[in-house]
Amino acid sequence: MTDAKYPQVRVVTERLLNPDTVERIINLIVATGGVRRVILNGPRIPAVVSVGPAKGSRNIHDMRKIIKIGEQDVQLEVHVGTIVLELENRDFIPAIREACEKGFTTFSFYLQEGRYMKTEPSLVDYAKYGPDADKDIIGLAEPGKSGPVILQGTK
């Protein structure tokens, strides 16, 4: 894979985030503009209990909620620990940092610049998605799972 055409940053916090914090931070970040793609990383919270005596029953978990990003409802399926962003250009990084400083008031975070998501399809992606895969969703969703959430931009 070659160097990323678009800059990528990762917001790392000292703890896992609750859904209200995720909603507040993501809305502050998206409002800055210049965000192309977002990945919320963290431990998966399954909808159904997969092991133990409650196997097969609904997983009632406080962190598995529907949050509102802009005007769209999004089901959180992970307990968010890091937020990975792909930006239009590097000029938006100070605005992202400022949005994070405004949103994270009770604990610390740091912003890392690097390459955190795929920029080109791999052989495995070819096998999963086929030859006509949309390069914008590579690395954002697993086939057969719920797909990526596409938010309408401000352009």
C-alpha positions as CSV (number, residue, x, y, z in Angstrom):
1,M,0.0,0.0,0.0
2,T,1.2,3.5,-0.8
3,D,1.2,6.6,1.4
4,A,-2.2,7.8,2.3
5,K,-3.6,10.5,0.1
6,Y,-5.6,12.0,3.0
7,P,-4.2,12.7,6.5
8,Q,-5.4,10.5,9.3
9,V,-5.5,11.2,13.0
10,R,-6.5,9.1,16.0
11,V,-8.0,10.4,19.2
12,V,-7.0,8.3,22.1
13,T,-8.4,8.8,25.6
14,E,-7.3,7.5,28.9
15,R,-10.5,5.5,29.3
16,L,-13.4,4.0,27.4
17,L,-16.2,6.5,26.6
18,N,-19.8,6.3,27.5
19,P,-22.4,6.9,24.6
20,D,-23.2,10.5,25.7
21,T,-19.6,11.5,25.5
22,V,-19.1,9.8,22.1
23,E,-22.2,11.6,20.8
24,R,-20.9,15.0,22.1
25,I,-17.4,14.5,20.8
26,I,-18.3,13.2,17.4
27,N,-20.8,16.0,16.8
28,L,-18.1,18.6,17.8
29,I,-15.6,16.9,15.4
30,V,-18.0,16.6,12.5
31,A,-19.1,20.2,12.9
32,T,-15.4,21.3,12.3
33,G,-15.7,20.1,8.7
34,G,-13.1,18.3,6.6
35,V,-13.8,14.8,8.0
36,R,-14.0,12.2,5.2
37,R,-14.3,8.9,7.3
38,V,-14.6,8.0,10.9
39,I,-14.1,4.7,12.7
40,L,-15.1,4.2,16.3
41,N,-12.8,1.5,17.8
42,G,-13.3,-0.5,21.0
43,P,-14.4,-3.8,22.5
44,R,-17.5,-5.2,20.7
45,I,-20.8,-5.2,22.5
46,P,-22.9,-8.0,20.9
47,A,-26.6,-7.7,20.6
48,V,-27.1,-11.3,21.8
49,V,-25.2,-13.1,24.6
50,S,-23.0,-15.7,22.9
51,V,-21.8,-17.8,25.9
52,G,-22.8,-18.8,29.4
53,P,-26.2,-19.6,30.9
54,A,-27.8,-16.6,29.2
55,K,-26.7,-17.7,25.7
56,G,-29.1,-16.6,23.0
57,S,-30.8,-14.0,25.1
58,R,-30.7,-10.2,24.4
59,N,-27.6,-8.4,25.7
60,I,-28.9,-5.5,27.8
61,H,-25.9,-3.3,28.1
62,D,-25.8,0.4,29.0
63,M,-23.1,1.2,26.4
64,R,-25.1,-0.3,23.5
65,K,-27.2,2.7,22.7
66,I,-28.4,4.7,19.7
67,I,-26.7,8.0,19.5
68,K,-27.5,10.9,17.2
69,I,-24.8,12.2,14.9
70,G,-26.0,15.3,13.2
71,E,-29.5,14.4,12.1
72,Q,-28.8,10.6,11.9
73,D,-29.3,7.9,14.5
74,V,-26.4,5.5,14.8
75,Q,-26.4,2.2,16.8
76,L,-23.2,1.9,18.9
77,E,-21.9,-1.6,18.7
78,V,-18.6,-1.0,20.5
79,H,-17.6,0.5,23.7
80,V,-15.6,3.4,22.2
81,G,-11.9,3.7,23.2
82,T,-10.4,5.4,20.1
83,I,-11.7,7.6,17.3
84,V,-9.9,7.3,14.0
85,L,-10.5,10.1,11.4
86,E,-9.5,10.6,7.8
87,L,-9.5,14.3,6.9
88,E,-9.7,16.3,3.6
89,N,-6.3,17.9,4.4
90,R,-4.0,18.7,7.3
91,D,-5.5,22.2,7.8
92,F,-8.3,20.7,9.8
93,I,-6.1,19.1,12.5
94,P,-6.0,22.2,14.7
95,A,-9.8,22.4,14.6
96,I,-10.1,18.7,15.5
97,R,-7.8,19.3,18.4
98,E,-9.8,22.3,19.6
99,A,-13.1,20.3,19.3
100,C,-11.6,17.5,21.4
101,E,-10.3,20.0,24.0
102,K,-13.8,21.4,24.2
103,G,-15.4,18.0,24.5
104,F,-13.0,16.1,26.9
105,T,-13.3,18.2,30.0
106,T,-12.9,15.6,32.8
107,F,-10.1,13.4,31.5
108,S,-7.1,13.6,29.1
109,F,-6.7,12.6,25.5
110,Y,-4.1,12.8,22.9
111,L,-4.2,13.2,19.1
112,Q,-1.9,11.1,17.0
113,E,-1.2,11.7,13.3
114,G,-0.4,8.7,11.2
115,R,-1.9,6.0,9.1
116,Y,-4.7,4.1,10.9
117,M,-7.1,2.8,8.2
118,K,-6.7,1.1,4.9
119,T,-6.2,3.3,1.8
120,E,-6.2,0.6,-0.8
121,P,-8.0,-2.8,-1.0
122,S,-5.9,-5.9,-0.2
123,L,-6.2,-9.4,-1.6
124,V,-8.6,-10.2,1.3
125,D,-10.8,-7.2,0.5
126,Y,-10.9,-8.4,-3.1
127,A,-12.1,-11.8,-1.9
128,K,-14.7,-10.2,0.5
129,Y,-16.1,-7.4,-1.8
130,G,-15.1,-8.4,-5.3
131,P,-13.3,-6.4,-8.0
132,D,-15.7,-3.5,-8.0
133,A,-15.5,-2.6,-4.3
134,D,-16.0,0.9,-3.3
135,K,-12.6,2.2,-2.0
136,D,-14.3,4.6,0.4
137,I,-15.7,1.8,2.5
138,I,-12.6,-0.4,2.6
139,G,-11.7,-1.2,6.2
140,L,-14.9,0.4,7.6
141,A,-17.3,-2.6,7.7
142,E,-17.3,-6.4,7.6
143,P,-19.4,-8.1,4.9
144,G,-22.5,-9.7,6.4
145,K,-22.4,-7.4,9.4
146,S,-24.2,-4.1,9.5
147,G,-22.5,-1.9,7.0
148,P,-21.0,1.5,7.5
149,V,-23.2,4.5,8.4
150,I,-23.0,7.2,5.8
151,L,-23.6,10.7,7.1
152,Q,-24.6,13.4,4.7
153,G,-21.9,16.0,4.3
154,T,-22.1,19.7,4.5
155,K,-20.8,20.3,1.0
